[in-house]
Amino acid sequence: MAPPAGPVRALPAPVYHALLLCLVTFGLLLPLCCHRLVYSYYYIRPLFLDSMSESALRDSLGRGLDALHFWEDAGENPELLELSEEPELLVTIVTARRSEAKDFHYLLQVARRLNELLSGCEGKPRCADVLICDVERGAHANEDAALLEKRFKVVRRGPKELDADPVNIFEREKRDYVFCLRKGLELTRAKNVLVLEDDALPSPDFFSVVYSLLSRSLVWDNLYVKLYHPERLQRYWNPEPSRILEWVGLGSVLATALLLAAPHCKPLPVGVSLSRASLLFFTLYFMATVELFGRHYLLELRRLSPQLYVVSPATECCTPAMLFPGNASLRAADLLDAAFCSKGNAKDMVLYGALRTLWGEHARSLEPNLVSHIGPFLRQTQPRRAQAAVSDSVRTKLL
């Protein structure tokens, strides 16, 4: 006959309270608050992705049509057409004809936003010089770039500057980028160069943040400063060491603040004691909370002031918006010229690889993003309806 079972030990009160807090936070509160947030772990893609994709598509189409009507009615502006000699900042927009998404007029959207922001710098007649670099090689003209010729300086390749069609799209994009870098410096000898791709829509505080960035001494020793990194890659759970340190630091600061404030609050339903175990638990608790909620949404709080934008070591991906301080654009053009680009070794990888192979080269990344990537270039092998193609691109970006 089996001996009678001993009494079942109850969990200690602190452990029980900790488990209850985690269950309520991660099983109830965060799912209720975050199920519609695209960059949260709790986002329910099957329910909301299609509707959000179509909403983003409609918004972009509306902005594109508004921009088209604006530029069709706009008159000439000689002040913007004439580039300054040695301007403080030259903004170069690299553009090509987008046959798959022509109704969305990405270039016109970006140009209209810049047109609105150019007069917003205190003490300056305009915030920057703007150059449209049209790299279209096909038989069809880039109609959007032609529409902007009455307001901005537009440059294209001359007969002597046309090279053989590259063997792949990555090499072609690199050569186009180098051409625009060199052409901008040739025309203006600008002190700083900022290159935008034609689907990078600047934020309302674009120029104030850029000039705040240029006022920081740590920027001037860099090959480039990235102004955009895909939101889905901005999480703390990432191989970037600086983000891990930020993650641990944020968790420990919030945990310490809670433990110091708890004794001064009204009686809480659970006991909170200032101890090493409590500090460790709440550090991990807050780290898990902010990661599951989404680092992207915490970064958005930094938009309250240009001084709150953070500069961290550069990451690999993407070149929609790149700031080249000083004469760094010349070095970048030389580095790109010396490399051959292909799948897996695009221009962003070439520039990032230079940081690891060349002594003394550094690069930074600005957070939060200073531009929105409104329409990634589509590379369908078969012709498709524009709306379906762009809808797929928006869906991919959201994922």
C-alpha positions in Angstrom: 0.0 0.0 0.0 1.4 3.4 -1.1 2.3 5.8 1.7 0.0 8.9 1.9 1.2 11.8 -0.1 2.8 14.7 1.8 1.4 18.2 1.9 1.7 20.2 -1.4 3.9 23.2 -0.9 2.5 26.5 -2.0 4.6 28.8 -4.1 6.3 31.6 -2.2 4.3 34.8 -2.4 6.9 36.8 -4.3 7.2 34.0 -7.0 3.4 33.7 -7.2 3.1 37.5 -7.6 5.8 37.5 -10.3 4.1 34.8 -12.3 0.7 36.5 -12.0 2.2 39.8 -13.2 3.8 38.1 -16.2 0.6 36.3 -17.1 -1.5 39.5 -17.0 1.1 41.6 -18.8 2.2 39.2 -21.6 -1.0 37.2 -21.9 -3.6 39.9 -21.6 -2.5 43.6 -21.6 0.1 43.5 -24.4 -2.0 41.4 -26.8 -5.0 43.8 -26.3 -2.8 46.9 -26.8 -0.5 45.7 -29.6 -2.5 43.4 -31.9 -2.8 46.2 -34.5 0.8 47.5 -34.2 2.7 46.3 -37.3 6.1 46.2 -35.7 5.0 44.5 -32.5 5.4 40.7 -31.9 1.6 40.7 -31.1 0.6 42.0 -34.5 -2.1 39.6 -36.0 -1.0 39.5 -39.6 -3.8 37.3 -41.0 -6.4 39.7 -39.7 -5.0 43.1 -40.5 -2.2 42.9 -43.0 -4.3 43.1 -46.2 -6.5 46.0 -44.9 -3.4 47.9 -43.7 -1.6 47.3 -47.0 -4.6 48.6 -49.0 -4.9 51.6 -46.7 -1.2 52.4 -47.2 -1.7 52.0 -51.0 -4.6 54.4 -51.0 -2.8 57.0 -49.0 0.2 56.9 -51.3 -2.0 57.1 -54.4 -3.8 60.1 -52.9 -0.5 61.9 -52.1 0.8 61.1 -55.6 -2.3 62.5 -57.3 -2.2 65.6 -55.1 1.5 66.1 -55.9 0.9 65.7 -59.6 -1.8 68.4 -59.6 0.5 70.7 -57.5 3.4 70.4 -59.9 1.2 70.8 -63.0 -0.1 74.1 -61.6 3.2 75.3 -60.1 5.1 78.1 -61.8 8.8 78.5 -62.3 11.1 79.4 -59.4 14.5 80.8 -60.6 15.9 80.8 -57.1 15.6 77.0 -56.7 16.6 76.4 -60.3 20.0 78.0 -59.8 22.4 76.0 -57.6 24.6 77.9 -55.2 28.4 77.7 -55.2 29.6 75.7 -52.3 26.3 75.3 -50.5 26.2 74.1 -46.9 24.0 71.2 -48.0 23.1 69.6 -51.3 20.2 67.2 -51.5 20.5 65.0 -54.5 17.4 62.9 -55.5 18.3 59.8 -57.6 15.4 58.9 -59.8 14.4 56.7 -62.7 11.1 56.0 -64.5 8.9 53.6 -62.5 6.6 52.1 -65.1 5.1 49.6 -62.6 4.0 52.3 -60.2 3.8 55.4 -62.3 0.4 56.4 -60.9 1.9 56.9 -57.5 4.4 59.5 -58.5 6.9 58.9 -55.8 9.4 61.5 -57.1 6.7 64.2 -57.1 5.7 63.3 -53.5 9.3 63.7 -52.4 9.8 66.9 -54.3 6.6 68.4 -53.0 7.6 67.6 -49.4 11.1 69.2 -49.9 9.5 72.2 -51.5 7.4 72.7 -48.4 10.4 72.3 -46.1 13.0 74.4 -48.0 12.0 77.8 -46.5 11.8 76.5 -42.9 15.4 77.1 -41.8 15.9 80.1 -39.6 18.5 82.6 -40.8 18.7 81.0 -44.3 16.8 81.9 -47.5 16.5 78.1 -48.1 17.6 75.1 -46.2 19.5 73.4 -49.0 20.1 73.2 -52.7 18.2 70.4 -54.4 19.4 68.5 -57.5 17.2 66.0 -59.4 19.5 63.3 -60.9 17.5 61.5 -63.6 19.3 58.2 -64.4 16.7 56.8 -66.8 18.4 54.9 -69.6 15.4 53.5 -71.5 13.7 54.8 -74.6 10.9 56.3 -72.5 11.4 59.6 -70.7 11.0 60.1 -67.0 7.9 62.2 -67.1 7.9 63.1 -63.4 11.5 64.4 -63.6 10.6 66.5 -66.6 7.6 68.0 -64.7 10.0 69.3 -62.0 12.4 71.1 -64.4 10.6 74.4 -63.9 11.3 74.3 -60.2 14.5 72.3 -59.6 17.7 71.7 -61.4 17.5 68.4 -63.2 20.6 66.6 -64.6 20.9 63.7 -67.0 23.7 61.8 -68.6 25.2 63.4 -71.7 26.3 61.3 -74.7 29.8 61.0 -73.4 28.6 59.9 -70.0 26.4 57.0 -71.2 28.1 53.7 -70.4 27.3 50.2 -71.6 24.2 48.6 -70.0 25.5 46.7 -66.9 25.0 42.9 -66.7 22.8 43.2 -63.6 20.5 45.6 -61.9 22.7 45.9 -58.8 25.7 47.1 -60.8 23.4 49.5 -62.7 22.1 51.0 -59.5 25.6 51.4 -58.2 26.8 53.2 -61.4 23.8 55.5 -61.3 24.5 56.3 -57.6 28.2 57.1 -58.4 27.2 59.3 -61.4 24.8 61.4 -59.2 27.4 61.7 -56.4 30.0 63.0 -58.8 27.6 65.2 -60.7 26.4 67.0 -57.6 30.0 67.8 -56.5 31.0 68.9 -60.0 28.1 71.4 -60.2 28.3 72.8 -56.6 31.3 71.7 -54.6 28.9 71.3 -51.7 30.2 71.1 -48.2 27.8 68.2 -47.3 25.9 65.9 -49.6 22.6 64.1 -48.8 21.4 61.6 -51.3 17.8 60.5 -51.4 16.3 57.8 -53.5 13.1 58.9 -55.2 10.9 56.9 -52.9 12.3 58.3 -49.6 9.7 60.8 -48.3 11.4 63.2 -45.8 9.8 63.7 -42.3 8.5 67.2 -41.4 11.5 67.9 -39.2 14.0 66.8 -41.9 16.2 69.8 -42.2 16.2 70.7 -38.5 17.4 67.2 -37.6 20.0 67.2 -40.4 21.6 70.4 -39.3 21.5 69.3 -35.7 23.3 66.2 -36.8 25.9 68.1 -38.7 26.6 70.2 -35.5 27.7 67.1 -33.7 31.5 66.6 -33.8 31.3 62.7 -33.9 29.6 62.9 -37.4 32.5 64.5 -39.2 34.8 61.5 -39.1 32.3 59.2 -40.8 32.1 58.0 -44.4 28.3 58.3 -44.2 25.3 58.6 -41.8 22.3 56.4 -42.7 19.0 58.3 -42.2 16.8 55.2 -42.8 16.8 51.6 -41.6 13.9 49.2 -42.2 11.5 49.3 -39.2 11.2 45.6 -39.0 15.0 45.4 -38.4 15.0 47.9 -35.5 14.2 45.4 -32.7 16.4 44.9 -29.7 16.8 41.2 -30.4 19.4 41.9 -32.9 23.1 41.2 -33.3 24.0 44.9 -33.0 26.0 45.2 -29.7 24.9 48.8 -29.1 21.2 47.8 -29.2 21.8 45.0 -26.6 23.5 47.6 -24.3 20.6 50.0 -24.8 18.1 47.2 -24.1 19.8 46.1 -20.8 20.2 49.7 -19.8 16.6 50.6 -20.4 15.4 47.6 -18.5 17.6 48.3 -15.5 16.7 52.0 -15.4 13.0 51.3 -15.4 13.4 48.5 -12.8 15.4 50.8 -10.5 12.9 53.6 -10.9 10.1 51.3 -10.0 11.8 49.9 -6.9 12.8 53.3 -5.7 9.3 54.7 -6.2 7.3 51.8 -4.8 7.9 52.6 -1.1 6.5 56.1 -1.6 3.4 55.0 -3.3 0.1 54.0 -1.7 -0.1 50.4 -0.5 0.2 48.1 -3.5 -1.7 44.8 -4.0 1.7 43.0 -4.1 4.8 43.6 -2.0 7.8 45.1 -3.9 11.1 45.0 -2.0 14.4 46.6 -2.9 16.6 43.5 -3.4 18.9 42.0 -6.0 16.3 39.4 -6.9 13.7 42.1 -7.5 16.1 44.2 -9.5 17.0 41.3 -11.7 13.3 40.2 -12.2 12.0 43.7 -13.1 15.0 44.3 -15.4 14.1 41.2 -17.4 10.4 42.0 -17.1 10.8 45.5 -18.6 13.3 44.2 -21.3 10.7 41.6 -22.4 7.9 44.2 -22.3 9.6 46.8 -24.5 10.8 44.2 -27.0 7.4 42.6 -27.4 5.7 46.0 -27.6 8.1 47.2 -30.3 11.3 49.3 -30.2 10.1 51.2 -33.2 7.4 52.8 -31.2 9.7 53.8 -28.4 12.0 55.5 -30.9 9.2 57.6 -32.2 9.2 59.5 -28.8 12.6 60.9 -29.8 10.9 63.1 -32.5 10.0 65.5 -29.8 13.3 67.3 -30.4 16.1 67.1 -33.0 18.6 66.7 -30.1 16.9 63.5 -28.9 17.7 61.7 -32.2 20.3 59.0 -31.4 23.4 58.2 -33.5 24.6 54.6 -33.3 27.0 52.5 -35.3 25.9 51.8 -38.9 24.1 48.7 -39.9 24.3 46.9 -43.2 21.0 47.3 -45.0 19.7 49.9 -47.4 20.5 53.3 -48.9 17.2 55.3 -49.3 18.7 58.3 -47.5 22.4 58.8 -46.9 24.3 61.8 -45.5 27.9 62.2 -46.6 29.5 64.8 -44.4 32.4 67.0 -45.7 34.2 65.4 -48.7 33.1 61.9 -47.7 31.0 61.6 -50.9 34.2 61.6 -53.0 35.6 58.7 -50.9 32.2 56.9 -51.2 32.2 57.3 -55.0 35.7 56.0 -55.3 34.9 53.0 -53.1 31.8 52.1 -55.2 33.7 52.7 -58.5 36.3 50.1 -57.4 33.7 47.4 -56.7 31.5 45.3 -58.9 28.0 44.8 -57.5 25.8 41.8 -57.8 23.2 39.9 -55.9 24.4 39.8 -52.3 26.9 42.5 -52.9 24.8 45.6 -53.6 26.0 49.1 -53.1 25.0 49.2 -49.4 27.0 46.0 -48.7 30.0 47.5 -50.6 30.0 50.6 -48.4 29.5 48.6 -45.2 32.2 46.2 -46.2 34.6 49.2 -46.6 34.2 49.9 -42.9 35.7 46.5 -42.0 38.5 46.5 -44.5 39.8 50.1 -44.5 41.5 51.4 -41.4 40.0 54.6 -40.1 36.6 54.5 -41.9 33.5 54.7 -39.8 29.8 55.1 -40.4 26.7 55.9 -38.3 23.0 55.4 -38.4 20.4 57.8 -37.2 17.3 56.7 -35.2 14.4 57.1 -35.6 14.2 57.2 -39.4 14.3 60.6 -41.0 12.5 59.4 -44.1 9.6 57.0 -44.9 10.2 54.4 -47.6 7.0 54.9 -49.5 7.6 52.7 -52.5 10.4 50.1 -53.0 11.5 49.8 -56.6 9.6 46.9 -58.2 11.5 44.3 -60.3 8.8 42.0 -61.6 9.9 39.8 -64.4 6.4 39.7 -65.9 4.3 42.8 -66.5 1.5 43.2 -63.9 -1.2 45.7 -63.2 0.3 48.7 -61.3 -2.1 48.5 -58.4 -1.5 44.8 -57.8 2.3 45.2 -58.1 2.4 48.1 -55.6 0.0 46.4 -53.3 2.4 43.5 -53.1 5.4 45.8 -52.4 3.5 47.5 -49.6 2.6 44.1 -48.1 6.2 43.0 -48.3 7.4 46.1 -46.6 4.9 45.7 -43.8 6.1 42.2 -43.2 
